[in-house]
Amino acid sequence: MAVVITAENPKCLIVTGMPGAGKSTVTRLVAERLPRSARLDGDFVSRLVVGGRVGALGEPADEAARQVELCNRNLCSLANNFSDAGFTPVIDWVIPDRGQLDFFVSLLPARQVLFVVLAPGIEMCRHRNTLRDPRERFHFDGYEDLEAAMKRELGDIGWWFDTSALTPEETADRVIREAPGRARVCQ
């Protein structure tokens, strides 16, 4: 298979979607298939805050927003550092709205940003969560609101990729092959 995402042409691949869409699995597979890559997991980076940690949907809301912004800044700094060293950064993180995407793009000015929204549908996301190891399952009851917000604010940006009928391997292969032509974000 010809790899079309390469270190010679600086790109930053952002893979987003609702919880259970397959972001972690797909980004790991994409990163493994690229010759020089770094997988940047937003959940991991956000959990670097230990004392005083507030989750993205936690309270107080202003502190949650501050910590999300800190995570976003850290993800972009890491992406820039890896890209400058010749690695393709592959970011795995829920980007729910245009404001957060614009923030990412503003902090990745020298990179071509490829924005892929894994969109297998709410029921598939819920189903995939039931297949996880019980210790890795999550409780999330905001699917309808998140999907509506993402479609409203991001529906015309990047590549909305329905992966409901694909394996993770098929999804990763298509992301590598098709994202440069389908997922570009204008800067």
N, C-alpha and C positions, 0 to 999 in steps of 0.2 A: 504494500500500500504506500502510495506517495504521501509523505507528510507535508501538508501545506502550511502549517503553522511552524515557523522556523525562528531560530535565534538571530538569524541574519537580518530579519525584518521585525523590529521591536513591536510586539503586540502584547496586550494584556487581555486575557480571557476571563470574563466574569460570568460565572454560571449561577443563576438564581432560580427561585421557584418557591412554592409553598413547602412547608414541612412535609416530608415524605415524598417529595417529587423525584428524589434520586440524586440530589446534588453531591452528596459526599461520595457515593459510589462512582458516579460518572466522573467527577473531577479527579478522583484517584486513578481511574482507568485512563483518562486522557493524559494525565501527568506521566503515568508509567509508559505510555506509548510515544511520547515526545522524546527526542534525543537529549534535550537539556531543558528541564522544567522544575518548577517549585510549586507545590500545592499549598495554598494559603487558606486555612480553615478559619472562617470568621467565628465559629463557635469556640474553637480553641483559643484564638486571640482574645476574645471577650472574657474567657475564663481565666486569663492571666491576672485579672483583678481578683484578689481574694478577699482581703479585708474591705468591707464596705461595698461589696459587689451588689449591683442591682441589675436584674435581667432586663432585656429590651422592653418587655411589657410590664415591668415591675413598678413598684411605688417606692419613693416619690417619683412621679413622672418626669420632673425636670432632671433628676439625677440619672434616671434611666436614659433619657435623651443625651445627656452629657457623656455617659459611658458608651453609648452607641456611636457617637461622633468620635470618641477616642479610639474605639475599635476600628472605625472606618479610616481614620488617619493612619493608624498603625498598619492596617492592611495595605494601604496605598504606599506607605514608606517602604514596607517590605517588597511590594511589587516593583517599585522603582529600583531598589537595591539589587534585586535578583535580575531584573531586566538589564540593568547597567553591566552586570557581570555575565550577560549572555544566556540567561535562563528565561524561558517563557513562564511568567507568573499565571497560575490558574487559581482564581479566587472562587471559593465556595462560601456563599453568604446570602441571606435573605435581604434583598434590596426591594423594599415595599413601595417606593414612590419615586417620582421624578426628582424631588429635592435631593434624596440620597444619591441617586445615580449622577446627577449634575455635580454633586460634591466629589464623588469618585473621579469623574472625568476632569474636574478642575485640578485635582491632585496628581493626575497622570498625564500631564500636558505633552510629554514627548512620546507618548505611546499611542498606538492605534488600539482603541478599546473595542473588543468584541464582546457583545452582550447577548447571552443566551438565557432565555427563560424556559426552563423545563416545565411543560404544561400538560401533564398527563390527566388532569381533571381531579376534582375533589375526592370522588369515591376511590380512585386509584391511589391517591395519597393516603387516604385512611386505610385502605387495604394493605398497602406496603408497610405501614406502621405496625399492623398486626403480625407481619412476618418477621419483624425484628426480634432479636434476643430480648426477653422481657426486661433486662436491665437497660436496654437502649431505647425502649419505647418511650414515647413522650405523650403528654396530654396537651392537646391544642383544640380549642373549640371555636376558633375564629376563622375557619376556612372561608366561609361565604363572604365575610367582610374583607378579608385579605385579598381574595380573588377579585372581588369587585373593584377594590382600590387599585390593585396592580393593573387590571385591564383598563381602568379609567385613566390612570396616569402614565402607564408604560406600554399600553397596547399597540402603539405605532412605532415602538423603538426596538431595535435589535431583532432577534430571531425568536419568535414564540414557537417552540418545538414540542409538538404533541408526541410524547414518548410512550403513550399508554400501551401500544402494541409491540414495543421493541424491548429487547434485552438490554441490560446496562452496557454490554460489549458493543452491540449494534449502535446504541446511542453514542457511546464514546467515539466510535469510528466515524460516524456521521458528523459529530461536532468537529473533529479534527479536519475532516475533508471539506465540510460545507460552511463552517463558521466564518472564515475570511470573506466569503461572498455574500453571506446572509445576515450576519450579526454585527455589522459595523455600526458604530455610533459616531456621528459627526461631532467634531470638536471645535 
